[in-house]
Amino acid sequence: MGKYKGQSRLVLKPKSTQEVSQIMKHCWERRIGVVPQGGNTGLVEGGGVPVKDEVVLNLGSMNKVRSFDPVSGALVADAGCVLEVLSQHIAPHGYIMPIDLGAKGSCHIGGNVATNAGGLRLLRYGSLHGTVLGLEVVLPDGTIIDQLSTLRKDNTGYDLKQLFIGAEGTLGIITGVSILTPPMPQSTNNLVLALNSFENVLPIFKKTRARLSEILSAFEYFDRNAYELVVKHKLGKPLAEDEIADAPAFVLVETSGGNKEHDEAKLQEFLEEVMSDESLVKTGVLAQATEQFQQLWALRESIPEAVSKEGKAYKYDISVPVSTFESVVAKTRERLQEKGLYQTPGGVREVVGYGHIGDGNLHLNVVAEKYSDEIEAALEPFVYELVESHRGSISAEHGIGLMKAHALHYSKSKESIALMKKIKNVFDERGIMNPGKVLE
Ligand SMILES: Cc1cc2nc3c(=O)[nH]c(=O)nc-3n(C[C@H](O)[C@H](O)[C@H](O)COP(=O)(O)OP(=O)(O)OC[C@H]3O[C@@H](n4cnc5c(N)ncnc54)[C@H](O)[C@@H]3O)c2cc1C
């Protein structure tokens, strides 16, 4: 939305942890605010924006791989390494990064950890809270905390690294990351199913988990409106129109395993089973070649780009029970209709829903002709209250940043927020680390 404009007059690009430490010491003594910056791909408004005149500390020059163990898969890298570069570094050894997202060509591993990014592989490999083995962090006063362990098991006291994962740079600067990378799957495949109704998503998800079990690596959902936007903006190859007919919902299933014949047979069997039940699916397309695999993924991965091409987007990245995905989208649309803002001149063009069913993460996007106070007032706090009514999270994977700090209470109790403030104070009593972000 571009709601916040950076006001910084100084960007520093340290080349080593020692330099980061010296900068922080200097800023600590003079009470100068510091905003850490990775690849600047964060999707939460204001997360990495210096709203006053804070110093921007960009990690881009700390971009070396420190070590890689081809037996355990433990990778230790500077925080400024670009995610895709790390993938390329370990690929020849037969490993992949446990995290993958659309911004992989620009985002840093340090930024990924700072935002606890989720992405497309979370269903298979879990969150960064599990895959990060250790961190090196520079505290606001310049102290270097070296916890760059490559151990998988270490029960020696409090697991401090967890506090920095998802802290959005409010507790310290992450300068090094140790992460466990999984072996590269030998065979990957996918299929897209066009469903008869949204109600079929959950039974199919249950069936998918039961039938594909250990080879299931992604289960993604997108509604008809999201699909239509991708097709409209020519970002994905449409499925056969007569076969999908009026399907209101789609799912993409991906498998990754170690035995091509075995995995393909399993997927084929699964497809035949769901296709034989006409009440469940209208049609299904199984990728037959690499090109088609990418085409099917494009239908899901291109949605954010299609949304941007369609208009100005209000983006909500929420966790709610999967069974409520469709009703959350429908209620938001109804709300805009009631306010006379849906498909009216200058109003909202479309409301779309898509996301990671496997993780209970819905991306609710409201696409408008232009941003307006009226639309914002219709959406907020309405969406947050809706999420709260389902005991959900107002930010599933993008974080809180500046824009949602005031809304934290919809997902965290008064007591939890008070404790978070105490923790912030332990690390940063002078309030210089990414001020105003996450906590008001
Ligand atoms: C096309 C696209 C697709 C995306 N898909 C996903 C997705 O599927 N899942 C998902 O979770 N996110 C997704 N994102 C959001 C974004 O890519 C992630 O949040 C990413 O982890 C941010 O990394 P970055 O290096 O760009 O961080 P930045 O944007 O530079 O910073 C993000 C926050 O982290 C802090 N920070 C950055 N580096 C450090 C550091 N070294 N130490 C301490 N704090 C730091 C910043 O101050 C800021 O608060 C997507 C973004 C785009 C553009």
The ligand as a Tripos MOL2 file, in Angstrom:
@<TRIPOS>MOLECULE
LIG
   53    58     1     0     0
SMALL
NO_CHARGES

@<TRIPOS>ATOM
      1 C1          6.4530  -12.3750   -4.3300 C.3       1 LIG1
      2 C2          6.5450  -12.5530   -2.8430 C.ar      1 LIG1
      3 C3          6.1570  -13.7690   -2.2820 C.ar      1 LIG1
      4 C4          6.2350  -13.9580   -0.8940 C.ar      1 LIG1
      5 N1          5.8460  -15.1480   -0.3770 N.ar      1 LIG1
      6 C5          5.9030  -15.3440    0.9540 C.ar      1 LIG1
      7 C6          5.4790  -16.5920    1.5160 C.ar      1 LIG1
      8 O1          5.0260  -17.5010    0.8250 O.2       1 LIG1
      9 N2          5.5780  -16.7380    2.8560 N.ar      1 LIG1
     10 C7          6.0690  -15.7410    3.6740 C.ar      1 LIG1
     11 O2          6.1350  -15.9380    4.8870 O.2       1 LIG1
     12 N3          6.4620  -14.5520    3.1570 N.ar      1 LIG1
     13 C8          6.3900  -14.3270    1.8370 C.ar      1 LIG1
     14 N4          6.7830  -13.1220    1.3100 N.ar      1 LIG1
     15 C9          7.2410  -12.0430    2.2250 C.3       1 LIG1
     16 C10         8.7680  -11.8890    2.3570 C.3       1 LIG1
     17 O3          9.4380  -12.3690    1.2470 O.3       1 LIG1
     18 C11         9.2750  -12.5840    3.6170 C.3       1 LIG1
     19 O4          8.7380  -11.9280    4.7380 O.3       1 LIG1
     20 C12        10.8130  -12.5900    3.7420 C.3       1 LIG1
     21 O5         11.1460  -13.4990    4.7670 O.3       1 LIG1
     22 C13        11.4230  -11.2360    4.0630 C.3       1 LIG1
     23 O6         12.8390  -11.3160    3.9000 O.3       1 LIG1
     24 P1         13.7080  -10.0290    3.5220 P.3       1 LIG1
     25 O7         15.1400  -10.4090    3.5460 O.co2     1 LIG1
     26 O8         13.2210   -9.4340    2.2610 O.co2     1 LIG1
     27 O9         13.3900   -9.0830    4.7620 O.3       1 LIG1
     28 P2         13.0120   -7.5240    4.7680 P.3       1 LIG1
     29 O10        11.7770   -7.2900    3.9880 O.co2     1 LIG1
     30 O11        14.1900   -6.7050    4.4170 O.co2     1 LIG1
     31 O12        12.6920   -7.3230    6.3280 O.3       1 LIG1
     32 C14        11.5660   -7.9120    6.9240 C.3       1 LIG1
     33 C15        11.6130   -7.6590    8.4440 C.3       1 LIG1
     34 O13        12.7060   -8.3620    9.0280 O.3       1 LIG1
     35 C16        13.6530   -7.4670    9.6160 C.3       1 LIG1
     36 N5         14.9870   -7.9820    9.2620 N.ar      1 LIG1
     37 C17        15.4710   -8.2280    8.0220 C.ar      1 LIG1
     38 N6         16.7080   -8.7470    8.1010 N.ar      1 LIG1
     39 C18        17.0150   -8.8360    9.4150 C.ar      1 LIG1
     40 C19        18.1590   -9.2860   10.1400 C.ar      1 LIG1
     41 N7         19.2350   -9.7650    9.5290 N.pl3     1 LIG1
     42 N8         18.1290   -9.2240   11.4950 N.ar      1 LIG1
     43 C20        17.0330   -8.7550   12.1470 C.ar      1 LIG1
     44 N9         15.9380   -8.3070   11.5090 N.ar      1 LIG1
     45 C21        15.9230   -8.3510   10.1630 C.ar      1 LIG1
     46 C22        13.3380   -6.0950    9.0370 C.3       1 LIG1
     47 O14        13.6600   -5.0500    9.9290 O.3       1 LIG1
     48 C23        11.8330   -6.1920    8.8090 C.3       1 LIG1
     49 O15        11.1570   -5.9260   10.0080 O.3       1 LIG1
     50 C24         6.7130  -12.9050   -0.0650 C.ar      1 LIG1
     51 C25         7.1100  -11.6910   -0.6380 C.ar      1 LIG1
     52 C26         7.0180  -11.5060   -2.0040 C.ar      1 LIG1
     53 C27         7.4710  -10.1920   -2.5710 C.3       1 LIG1
@<TRIPOS>BOND
     1     1     2 1
     2     2     3 ar
     3     2    52 ar
     4     3     4 ar
     5     4     5 ar
     6     4    50 ar
     7     5     6 ar
     8     6     7 ar
     9     6    13 1
    10     7     8 2
    11     7     9 ar
    12     9    10 ar
    13    10    11 2
    14    10    12 ar
    15    12    13 ar
    16    13    14 ar
    17    14    15 1
    18    14    50 ar
    19    15    16 1
    20    16    17 1
    21    16    18 1
    22    18    19 1
    23    18    20 1
    24    20    21 1
    25    20    22 1
    26    22    23 1
    27    23    24 1
    28    24    25 2
    29    24    26 1
    30    24    27 1
    31    27    28 1
    32    28    29 2
    33    28    30 1
    34    28    31 1
    35    31    32 1
    36    32    33 1
    37    33    34 1
    38    33    48 1
    39    34    35 1
    40    35    36 1
    41    35    46 1
    42    36    37 ar
    43    36    45 ar
    44    37    38 ar
    45    38    39 ar
    46    39    40 ar
    47    39    45 ar
    48    40    41 1
    49    40    42 ar
    50    42    43 ar
    51    43    44 ar
    52    44    45 ar
    53    46    47 1
    54    46    48 1
    55    48    49 1
    56    50    51 ar
    57    51    52 ar
    58    52    53 1
@<TRIPOS>SUBSTRUCTURE
     1 LIG1         1 GROUP 0 **** ****
